Amino acid sequence: MARRLATTALAALAVSACGDEARTDSDDPGAANLQAAIEYALRNLEENERLARQLDKPLVLEEFGLARNGWTAGGKYDPAATTASRDTYFGEIFA
């Protein structure tokens, strides 16, 4: 039973991946919006690390992050859009 609970808890960790774009407005270029995404991601990673250690399981990072700056004319998936916010975001996460 304990092993099943640990497996279930690990699955819950995977589901709680860093959905940072869902927590921010990708059309808002403001520094406060970017800072909110960074703070959320760091809290989420710290909590998942704590749970992984408690379960003695590896912490596997899946897809997370930010798209390109979405306030350009072509939108956040336009190759011409800058990556300034994303660069700052990953600079903070991997510091």
C-alpha positions as CSV (number, residue, x, y, z in Angstrom):
1,M,0.0,0.0,0.0
2,A,2.8,2.5,0.9
3,R,4.5,1.9,-2.5
4,R,1.2,2.6,-4.3
5,L,0.8,5.8,-2.3
6,A,4.3,6.9,-3.2
7,T,3.6,6.1,-6.9
8,T,0.4,8.1,-6.7
9,A,2.1,11.0,-5.1
10,L,4.8,11.0,-7.7
11,A,2.1,11.1,-10.4
12,A,0.7,14.1,-8.6
13,L,4.1,15.8,-8.9
14,A,4.0,15.3,-12.6
15,V,0.6,16.9,-12.9
16,S,1.6,19.9,-10.8
17,A,4.2,20.9,-13.5
18,C,5.1,24.6,-13.7
19,G,2.2,26.0,-15.8
20,D,3.7,29.4,-15.6
21,E,1.9,30.7,-18.7
22,A,-1.4,29.8,-17.2
23,R,-0.5,31.9,-14.1
24,T,0.5,35.0,-16.1
25,D,-0.8,37.1,-19.0
26,S,1.5,36.5,-22.0
27,D,0.1,39.7,-23.5
28,D,1.3,41.8,-20.6
29,P,4.9,43.0,-21.1
30,G,5.0,44.4,-17.5
31,A,7.9,43.6,-15.2
32,A,5.4,42.7,-12.4
33,N,3.8,40.0,-14.6
34,L,7.2,38.5,-15.4
35,Q,8.2,38.6,-11.8
36,A,5.0,36.8,-10.8
37,A,5.8,34.0,-13.3
38,I,9.3,33.7,-11.9
39,E,8.2,33.6,-8.3
40,Y,5.5,31.0,-9.1
41,A,8.0,28.7,-10.9
42,L,10.5,28.9,-8.1
43,R,7.9,28.1,-5.4
44,N,6.6,25.2,-7.5
45,L,10.1,23.8,-8.2
46,E,11.0,24.0,-4.5
47,E,7.8,22.3,-3.4
48,N,8.2,19.5,-6.0
49,E,11.9,19.1,-4.9
50,R,10.7,18.8,-1.3
51,L,8.1,16.2,-2.1
52,A,10.5,14.2,-4.3
53,R,13.1,14.1,-1.5
54,Q,10.4,13.0,0.9
55,L,9.3,10.2,-1.4
56,D,13.0,9.3,-2.2
57,K,12.1,9.7,-5.9
58,P,13.8,11.7,-8.7
59,L,12.5,15.0,-9.7
60,V,11.9,15.0,-13.4
61,L,11.3,18.4,-15.1
62,E,9.1,18.3,-18.1
63,E,8.1,21.1,-20.3
64,F,7.9,24.5,-18.6
65,G,8.7,28.1,-19.3
66,L,7.5,31.0,-21.3
67,A,6.8,31.6,-25.0
68,R,8.3,34.5,-26.9
69,N,7.1,38.0,-26.0
70,G,3.4,37.9,-27.0
71,W,2.8,41.6,-27.3
72,T,4.4,41.9,-30.8
73,A,2.2,42.1,-33.9
74,G,2.8,38.5,-34.8
75,G,2.1,37.1,-31.4
76,K,4.0,34.9,-29.0
77,Y,4.9,32.2,-31.6
78,D,6.2,34.6,-34.2
79,P,9.9,33.9,-34.9
80,A,10.4,37.6,-35.1
81,A,9.2,38.2,-31.6
82,T,11.9,38.8,-29.0
83,T,12.7,36.4,-26.2
84,A,13.7,39.1,-23.6
85,S,11.2,37.9,-21.0
86,R,12.0,34.3,-21.6
87,D,15.7,34.9,-21.3
88,T,15.2,36.7,-18.0
89,Y,12.9,33.9,-16.8
90,F,15.3,31.1,-17.5
91,G,18.2,33.2,-16.2
92,E,16.4,33.3,-12.8
93,I,15.3,29.7,-12.8
94,F,18.7,28.3,-13.6
95,A,20.7,30.8,-11.6
